[in-house]
Amino acid sequence: MSELAFLTVAEAAELLRGKKLSPVEYAKELIERIEHYDGKLNAFLRLAPEKALEDARRAEAEILRGGWRGPLHGVPYGLKDIIDYAGLPTTAHSKILEGNVAGADAVVTGKLRAAGGVFMGKLSTHEFAVGGPSFDLPWPPARNPWNRDHFCGGSSSGSGAATAAGFLPAAVGSDTGGSIRNPATMCGVVGMKATYGLVSRRGVFPLAFSLDHVGPLTRTVRDNALMLDILAGHDPLDPGSVNTAAGGYTAELEREVRGLKVGVIRHFYARDMEGDAEMVAGIEAALKVLEGLGAEVREIETAPLGE
């Protein structure tokens, strides 16, 4: 089970396409793992094993006929529970929306379905994707799989926890003020807050129109690029969507950082709010690595954190 649990999207896709791994067996093993461990982690608000196996059987039948939809074909994924999946509740982890059944898929959900993904269920968040973990709701908050006593980040808490715990190779979350980046950092996975307007937000419970983003959480950078290739694209019915060419992100993975400009807002952690010494050392070490690889690191100033 552990070998399948920690396959990357890219690794799973290679095995599935080569008929060396059954989408049905893959889904069954992850369902078993979730049922065994998630009682202590609460990453899922709603596990959907029947839907997962239905998707997996469909994906397997297509692969056996020689069909191939791409790198998510037969690969399990989960959705933060502010993202609509037709026929299931979108609760935003709030009792107020407990009976709020989605009448249609969110745009990103439709793209994942079209890519042949295997939907595993809805993932925990903070109530209405804001604030922090609450213990007075119908569902407990997600816990960090590395240490249940440590915060797993939020508000895409279940997305980060499920990906790190080997429940899913990929999940979709949202980020308004750090809600993908925080759980990615705290759970040790990769999260993407892409350029504003790159991924449609239609069918996603809103928080702040000018700041809301939808994006992937995965265990590797390559998988994140694969997911963004699927999720990105213009949506004329999302007024914030940018009408520009999207995709091809995996092709950029081998590109060097030489010549890239990297801005560092050092006063955030050196003056405005003094950072932990170990964290500051980590940031500075990363900047030295980037400089050594040829990137141009520039210190920039913005408004202080307190303003």
N, C-alpha and C positions, 0 to 999 in steps of 0.2 A: 504493500500500500504506500509506503513512504517514497518509493521510487516514482510512482505515478503522481503522488501528491505534489512533488516539487519539480515536475516537468515545467519548463518554460513554454510559452505559447509556440515559439519557433520550434522547439524540440518536439512538442506534441504534434504539431502540424506535419513535420517530416515523417513521424511514425504513422500517423493517421493516413496520410496520402499514400504512403508505401504499403498500406494494409498490414502493418506490423502491430497495430493497436486498434482495438475495436472502440468506437465512440461509446457504445453501450457499456462495455466493461469499464471504460475510463470514468464515465458518469457514475456508474454503480459504486466504484471504489471511493470516489470523492463524496458521494452521498453517505456512504458508510462512515467515512472519516468525520464528516460534519456531525452526523448523529452521535458519534462516539465522544467527540471533544467539545462541540459547541455549547453544551450545557454549562461549561465553565467560562466561555468566552463571549457568548451572546452576539456574535457577529451577524447572525441572521435574524431578521424580524419574521420572515416567512420563507422557510425552505419549501421548494416546489419540486419534489422528486418526480411526481407524475409528469409534469411538463418537461422536466429535464430528460427523462427517459423517452418521452415522445419525440423531442428534438433529436436525441441521440440516435434513435431508431431511423428517423428520417435521414439524418446525415450519413449513417452507415449504409443505408440502402443506396443512396446516391453515389457514395464512394465505390461500392461494389459494382455499380453500373459504369464506373469510369468517370463519374462526375466529380468536379472539384471547384468549389466556390472561392477558395483562397485560404489564407493561414488561420482563419478562425473556424473553418469548417470542421465540426465535430468537437470543438474546444469549449469547455465550460466557462461561463462568466456570470457575474452577479450585478445587480443594479442597486445603488443607493435608493432608499425608499422615499425619494422626492421625484423619481423618474417614473413616468407612467408605463405600465405594461397592461395592455387591454385585458379586462376581465378580472384583474387583481386590484386590491386596495392600494392606493398611494396615501400613506398615513403621515408622512413626514415625522414619524415617531411620536405622534401626538394622539391622545385619546379623542380629541375633537374631530379628527379625520378618520377614525377607525372604520367607518362605513363608506369611505370615499372611494368607490370602485371606478377605475379608469375606463372610459368608454372607447379609448383608442390608444395606440402606442405613441410614445414620444418619438420624435424623429430619430434620435440615436438608437432607441430600441428597435425601430424598423430596420435600421442599417445593420444592426447586429444580427437580427433574424435573417435578413437577406444574405448576410455573409456566412450563414450556416452555423452560427454559434448555438451552444447548448445552454439555455437559460436555467440557472440553478435556484434563483430566488431573490428576494428583496433583502437589503442589508441595512443594518442599524445606522442611525444618524443621531445628531442632537436635535431636540424638538424644533421643528421648522428650520433646521440647518443653521441654528444660531446658538450662542451661549456655550454651555458645557454639559457634561453628563448629568442626567437627572435620575433619581431613584424612586420617584413617586408616580411613574408612568406605567401603563399596562405592560410594557416590555422593559427589561433591565438594560442598562447601557453596555456597549461593547467594552471588552477588556483587552489589554495588551497581551498578545500571545507569548511574548518573551518573559513577562512578569505581570501577573494579574494585579499586583499592587501599584503598577505604574500606569500612567495615562497613555492611552493609545492614540491621542490626538483626535481632532474633529474639525469640521462636523462630519466628514466622510469616514467616521470611525469604523463602522462595520466593513467598509471597502478595504481600509488599510489592514484591519485585523484578519479578515478572511484571506487576503492575499498572502500575508506573512505566515499564517498558520497552515498553509498548504491546503486550504479548502477550495481555492480557485486559482488558476494561473493569471486571471485578469478580472478586474472589476471596474465599474464606472462610477465616478463620484462627481461632486461639484465643488467649485472654489469661488468664494466671494471675497474673503479676507484671509485665506490660508487653509481652506477646508479640504483641499487635496494635499497640499504641501505639508501641513502639520502631521496628519496620520502617516504619510509616506516617510517623513523624517523619523517619527517616533516608533514606527513599526519596522523600519529598515527596508522599505521597498521604494519603488520609483513612481513618482506622481508628476503629472503634467498639467500645469495651468497654461494652456496655449494662448496665442494671440487672441485678443478680444474679437468676437465675431466669427472665429474660425469654425466653431462647432455649434450647431443649432441648439437652442434652449427651449424650443417649443415642446410642450408636454412635460416640462420640468417645473416643479413648484418654485416660484420666484422668491428671491430675497431682496436683491438690489439690482434693478435693470442695468445700471451703468457698470456693474462690477461682476455680475454672475458669469461663470464659465462652467462648462461641462468638460470632463477629461478623464483619461484612463489612469488606473493604478495597476502596476505589474511588478514582477520581481526583477526584470532587467530593462535596460535602456532600449535594446532591440525590440522587445515586446511592446514597449510603450510606443515606439514608432509604428509598429505594425497596427496597433489599436488606433492610433491617431489617423493613419491612412484610411481606416474604415469610418471613423466618426466624423472627420472633417468634411466640409463642403457647404456651399451656399444654400440657404433656405430662404426663399423670398417671403415666407410668411413669418419669419422672425425678423422684426425691424432692426435688430442689432447685428444681423448676419452680414458678413462682408462678401461681396460678389467678386471673388478672386479665385484664381486657380489654387486647388488644394490637393494634397497627396504627395507621394514620392518621398516621404520622410525617411524611409529605410535606406534610400539611395544616398542620403547625406551622412550615414553613420560612419563611413570610412573617411570622411573629410577631416583634414587636420584643423586644429584650432589656431594655427599660425595665421596671424593677421587679424584675428577677431579682437574686438574691443570689449573688455570686461569692466563694468563699473562697480566699484565697491563703496558703499555708504558707511565708511568706517566710524563716523561719529555716532551712528545708531548704537553701537556696542562699546565704543571707547569713551563716549562723553555723555550722551543722552540717557542711556540706561546701561550701566557697566555690566558687561557680559561675564559669565563664568570663565575663569582663566583657561580651563581645558577646552571649552568651546571656542574661545577667541584664538587659542593656539591652533585649533583645527582649521578655522577659517583662513588664518594667515598661511598655514602650511599648504592649503589648497590653492591659494593665490600664487604661491611660489611655484607650485607644480605647473599651473597654467602659464606663468611667465616663462618657465623653463621650456615649455612646449611651443613658445613663440607667440602667445597671446599678449596683447597690450593691456595691462591692468591700469586703470585710471581711478583715482580717488575722486569722488563727486560729493557734493553737498546738496541736501534738500532741507525742507523745513524740519526742525527738531521733532523727535517723537512725541514730546509733551504738547505740541501745538495741535 
